[in-house]
C-alpha cells in the first residue's frame, strides 16, 4: 500500500555511506527530506545531488535533515560523491541509502511490489525510483513529488514547499499558490473575522472564503 499524507513512514533499518541506522532515528524530531534516484553515475541525478549539496546552508537554517536513496551499494555511493562534488563545487555531506535490495523503494511505493531488478541493472530498470518525500518531526509524510527520469527536479521548489509546510503547521495558516516567505498567508476558514482581526490586524477579504494577511512580526 502506498504512503499517503500523514501516514507514518516505516522505521526501516538502512545502510548508507555514513553508517547504518533506523529511519526514525535519522529524522530525530526534525523535518527531513528523502529524495531518490534511479542509479549512481547518471547525468541528471548527478546534477540534482549537486544542487542538494549546494543548499546545505538552507537546509541547516530550517533545521532539516536530508538523505538520498539510490539502488546501488555503499562503495558506488562513495565513488559517486566525488563526481557530485565536482559538479556542485562543494562537499556532499548528506548520507545516501544503499537500496540494492529495493527495501526502501518498495516501502515508499516508488516501485511496483513485484518489481525485479536484474544484475547489471540500468537506470531504465529503476526509472520510477525518482521521488521526493518531505517528512515531519513526527515521522509522518507531509508531501511527496515524483518526476520522470528526463526532467531534473527544481530544488528551489522543494525548499519553497518545505517553507510552506513549516509555516502552515507552525502558524496555523495556509499558503496560496506561488507563496514565498514574506508573502501574505491565507487565514483558515475556521477563524472568524473578529478573531482574524485580533490576530492579524487588517486583512484582505478577496472572497468570503479567501482572506489574506501578513503574518505578525
N, C-alpha and C positions, 0 to 999 in steps of 0.2 A: 504494500500500500504506500502511496506517495505521501511525503510530508506536506502538511498544509500549514497555513499561517496559524501560529500559536501552538502547534504541536511541539512537544519536547524532542530535541534531537537525540538520536541514540548515543549512549555513552560508550562508544567503541574504543577499544584499545588499538592505537595506531602506531606505526613505525615511521619515523621521519629522519631527515638528515640532521636533526637537532636532538635526537633521542626518542625514546618510546614513552607514551603517556596515554591517559584516558581523555577523550574529548571534553568531558565536563571539567576536568582538572585544567585543561588548557583555557577554557572560557574563563574560569576563575572569577565569576561575578562581574565580568566586563562585557562590553559589546565586542562581538567577534565577527570577522568576515572570513568565510571559507570560499575559496574560488578554485575551480577545477579546470584541467586541461587534458586534451586527448593524449599527448605524448611529449616526452622530453625532446629537445633538439628539433623543434618545429618552429617555423618562422613567426607566425602570428603570435603564438604563445610566448615566444621569447620577448617580443616587444611588450606584451601585456605584463609579464613578470617584471620587466624593466620598469614599466610605468608604476607598478605597485611599490617597487623599491624606491623610486624617486619620491613617493608620497609618504615616506617613513615619518617625517615630522608631522604631517597632517594626521596620520593615524594616532600618533602619540598625543597630539593636542586633544584628541577626542577620547583618549584613554581606551583605545580599541586594539584588540589583538587581530593579527592577520595570519592566515595559514593557507598554503596552497595544497592542491591534490593533483597527482599525475599517476598514470598507470605503470610507470617504470619504477625501478628499485632505487634504494638509497645511493648506491655507488654512482648511478647515472645522474641522480639529482645533484650530487656534489660536483660532478664534472660540468653539468649544465649550468650551474650557478656562475661559473667562470664566464660563460658566454653571456648570460643575463647581465652580469656586472659590466661587461664591455659595452653592451647596448645601453644600459642605464647610466653609465658613468658614475655609479655609486655601488656600495655594498648591498647585497640582498640578504638581510638578516633574518627574515621570517622563515619558519620551517616549511618543508614540503613533504606531505604524506606520500609514502611509497605504497600505492594502492594496486600492486601487481595481482592480488587475488580478487580485486574488484569489490571488496567488502564495503568500503565507504561509498563507492559509486552506486552500488545496488541499494544500500541502506537509505541513501538520499534520493533514490529513484532517478539517477542520471542515466541508467541503462535498463533495458528490459530485464526482468528477473531471470530469464533463460539465456541471457547474453553469454557468449563464449568467446574468449579471446585466444586465438591460436598462438603458438610460439612464433616469434618474429612478427608480432602484430604491427600493423601500420596505423597511422593516425586515422585513416578511414574506418578501421575496425572499431575504434572507440570514439567516433565522431560526436556522439551525444554526451560524452563526458566533458561538458563545457558550460558550467553554470556558476552563478554567484549566489551565496546564501548569507544573509545578514542575521545573526543570532543575538538575542538579547542576553543581558546578565542573568536572566532566569533560565537559560539554556533552551529557550523557545525560539522557533523560527519566526522571524518578523517580516522577511522579504526574500524573494528569490527571483532570479532572472536567468534565462537560458538563451544562448547565442549559437548560431551555426559556426562551422569551422572557419569560414572565409571572412567573417566580419569581426574585426578587433573590437573589444569592449571599450566603452568610454568610462574610464575610472573616475573622471570628474563627476559623472552621473552617479556612480556608486557612492562617492563621497557626499554628493548632494542628498542622495536618498538616506544615507546614514545621518546627516544633519537633520533631515526631516523627521526621522524616527526618534532621534534623541530629543528633539524639540517637542514633538507631539506627545510623547509619553511623559516627558519631564514637566511640561507646562499645561497639559490637559487641553490642547488645542488641535486643530487640523491645519494642514498646509495646502495652498492652492497649486494649480499647475505651474510648473517652472519656478517654484519657490526657491529662494536662496536666503541664507542668514541675513537678517536686517529687513527683509520684505514683510509686508502685512501678513498676519496669520488669519485663519478662519475661526470665528467663535462658534463653539458647538451649539447645535440647536437646543440642547437641554439647558442651556444657560439663558435666563430671562434677560430682556433688555435692561431691566433695573440692575441685575447682578453684573451684566456686562459693563454697564457704565461705572459701577463701583470698582470693578477690577481694571478695566482698560481706559477709563475716561471716555473720551469721544470715540466713536466707531462709525464706519461707513456701512449703511444698510443698503447694499446693492439690490437685493431682493428680500422679501420677507424671511426667506430661509438662508440667505447668504449675507453674513455680516463680517466685515474685515476690520482688523485693528492692528496697531503696533503692540508688540509685547512690552509690558512695563520695563523700564530700565532697571 
